[in-house]
Amino acid sequence: MKGRIFRYGAWLLLAGCLYFFENGTGTRAALLLALLVPALPALRRLFFAPDIPGEIPAERPAAQPESEAGDVREYRPGDPLNRVHWKLSAKRGLLLVRPERPAPSGETAMPCTHPMLARRGRRWLLCLPLFSFLLLLLIPSARLGAMALGNRLFAASEAVNRYIYQRFAVPEGQSVLLAAALLILALDGWIAFTAASGSRAMALITLAACAGGQIYFGLPLPGAVNIVLFALAGLALIRRPIGKKDALALAAAALAAAVIMLLIWPGVHAPTEAASERARDWLGRAAGQVSGAVRQVPAGELEARRTHGRALIPGGEAGQPAERFRLITREAAEIARPHWIDYLRIALLLLAAAAVMIVPFLPFLWLNARRKQRQALEHLLSGADLPLAVCAAIQQTAAWLDAAGLSMGNAPYRDWAEQLAGRLPEDYLNRLRRGALLFEEAAYSDHPLTENHRQQALALMRETGDLLLARADRRGRLRLRLEGCARP
Amino acid sequence: MRPEIAGVLDEIEKAVAGKRPVIEKILTAMLAGGHVLLDDVPGVGKTTLAVALSRAVGLRFQRVQFTPDVLPSDLVGFSMYDQAAGGFRYHAGALTNANLVLGDEINRAASKTQSALLEAMEERQLTVDGNTYPLPDPFLVIATQNSVGAAGTQPLPYAQMDRFLVRLSLGYPDHAAQMAMLRARQDADPLEQVACALTVEGLRALQRQARAVSARDEVLDYITRLTFATREDSRVEVGVSPRGALFLDHMAKAHACMEGRDYVTGADVQAVFIDVCAHRVVLRDQSVTAAQALGDVLKRVENPDRQGGLKGLLKR
């Protein structure tokens, strides 16, 4: 009940202020509206907060002995039996009942972390922008004020961008206050609703409207502001609850966007621009002074002055003070010095140029490395070190099995045959098992090996290559060839 | 597998069916000269296994049932004054003359009794009243502890668990094994059929061969990387100690010897890693078991077979 009174009262207040505004004396009312209405939910909490569970007084004070007078009374017919105080009744020898307590107040508040998260709060927040937009459209002075506001934004944009905008036809001196107040209300309510509802669609619509408005009016906000806005909207778009990784990823993305924007489109550097303007103005004035003064000097005297090294214009001996000249020179040097971002750009450009020069040669380098690796392997396989040759053959076999997707991970080679059972022919797996045991003997023992052992290992290697190439599809064959597996 | 070892396994399986992998591990620990901790529920055949093992290898067997009132002197012996002889006489304890000691429910013994046993296991000799008495060779302790019913128990502290080479569990037999056990015990005791397949001298020779198995630097590097990985694992509070690394090396050598090889491979280390190290790690994260954590370590640390691969060989 209190909530309803509050809400309708607020609408009445709004309507009354607008009526007051319509009669033309509304500056203070508009300001009051813009300040008070967003604060209304807080005022509501302050004055009309519902009873919170836990604040309802307990029926019986804790750990206090019951006094005989006032806490109990004699039983009357009709009193419920569960109110009889049996202990006291037995003590006194007559039936005594506890008096009835008043029922606790009916309104119960569900604890919420934030009152604005409650559904009723959110609906209230959504009504605000909708109602404001409605008023903006329906009230003629508000509509005209919005158009006048638009014209002012176009004018500001023209000053920056040199575009010529078609202006809205509004009466001269049209006040923008009512429109501004309603727009602020609407924006307030919309942002509050978006934040409270946690709706991603609302966040996206808000972002799109922000971007669209900047593009339409040609008045972009500073880059850093846009990045912060989009980062905040990003927070609304990612999954809740926001984890540490999500926040870090978002911060990294915002930083990357900021760096890219600074590199590609840093915009106009205001101090440099201002210094250039000052220098240009001074030079223009100086040029004007000189040309004006020179025109007044007779031609003969001009030549004489030039010959004798005197100032070209009368009174010019005083000239420019040297200090002023040094200041201007220093300012010019300051303007000419590249900014830190330019050094970064130069470095990136140099890297890009180096990459363009090197990248075309990379395939050749890679092919050469592979050729050398192949030669080294051939040398190992045919070398005098028999254990090393056996190990190389079995390692190559394992590499081809890996490339064919038959890898057994970190399992020892002796277990591969067992784990590949059913996927490869049994007789091949027997030879693979023997090959693995041969590898162990070559790699871990000092036993002398013979040429027969080497041939056994090489035969296993070739058989593996042929078997895998025969079974592989086109992608598998490519992977095997990249590992050096080729048909004889 | 060596034929003599296979013979011992066959004999033991007459009494304890369906537990060949566990029996192999116990034999491996015996070859490595270590002691075994069996962590198991009651009635799964621990005593039967120990008795069968002692008969199959010709060992002198002694069983000690630990209770809270067992004293250290019951294990190591004591000196008593002999009035007739006019001096002190040493009375041997349970450990003195046994090759294989089964210590049942070690977690029920008092801490000082546990310490007396563990000291004997470590030093392989007894010191009583200043006199030293060497223990028989070979000397193997199979201690059991029962996780069910912890009332009145003194669980072995971590430092003492570290002295056991392996911690194993027999577990319940499967259907076929239990059926075989019931059939075998209808009218005879299978323990009576267990014959000696390996003499004590033969066991000593195998132990010497196991100690002589060679381990290359690649394998020792693998053991070191494994133990370091257990210490650096975020789920492990206390990783494998250097003693654990040493025991891992001994057990891997014994495993290679069991298979008839005189060299250790990465596969040997992998085969015994969890059994040797699971009781040596203290976990910080109680949501995983030690075996799971060590299994992840095994998957993570590169096997010496694969280490470097072909590229590593070509660089050499």
Contacts between the chains, C-beta under 8 A, distances in Angstrom:
chain1	res1	chain2	res2	distance
A	373	B	311	7.9
A	373	B	314	6.2
A	376	B	314	4.7
A	377	B	310	7.2
A	377	B	314	6.4
A	380	B	313	6.7
A	380	B	314	6.9
A	388	B	313	7.0
A	388	B	316	7.7
A	391	B	313	6.1
A	392	B	310	6.8
A	392	B	313	5.3
A	392	B	314	7.9
A	395	B	309	5.8
A	395	B	310	4.3
A	395	B	313	5.8
A	396	B	310	5.6
A	398	B	306	7.4
A	398	B	309	7.4
A	398	B	310	8.0
A	399	B	309	6.5
A	399	B	310	5.3
A	409	B	299	6.9
A	410	B	298	7.0
A	410	B	299	5.5
A	410	B	300	7.8
A	410	B	301	7.6
A	410	B	302	6.5
A	410	B	303	5.1
A	410	B	306	6.7
A	411	B	270	8.0
A	411	B	303	7.3
A	412	B	265	6.8
A	412	B	266	5.4
A	412	B	267	3.7
A	412	B	270	6.2
A	412	B	303	5.6
A	412	B	305	5.1
A	413	B	305	5.0
A	414	B	265	7.6
A	414	B	267	5.3
A	415	B	267	6.9
A	439	B	305	7.2
A	440	B	263	7.7
A	440	B	265	4.7
A	440	B	267	7.3
A	440	B	305	7.8
A	441	B	263	7.5
A	443	B	216	7.9
A	443	B	218	7.2
A	443	B	265	7.7
A	443	B	304	7.7
A	443	B	305	7.3
A	444	B	216	5.5
A	444	B	218	7.1
A	444	B	219	6.6
A	444	B	263	4.7
A	444	B	264	6.6
A	444	B	265	4.9
A	444	B	266	8.0
A	445	B	214	7.0
A	445	B	261	7.7
A	445	B	262	7.0
A	445	B	263	3.8
A	446	B	214	7.0
A	446	B	263	7.7
A	447	B	263	7.8
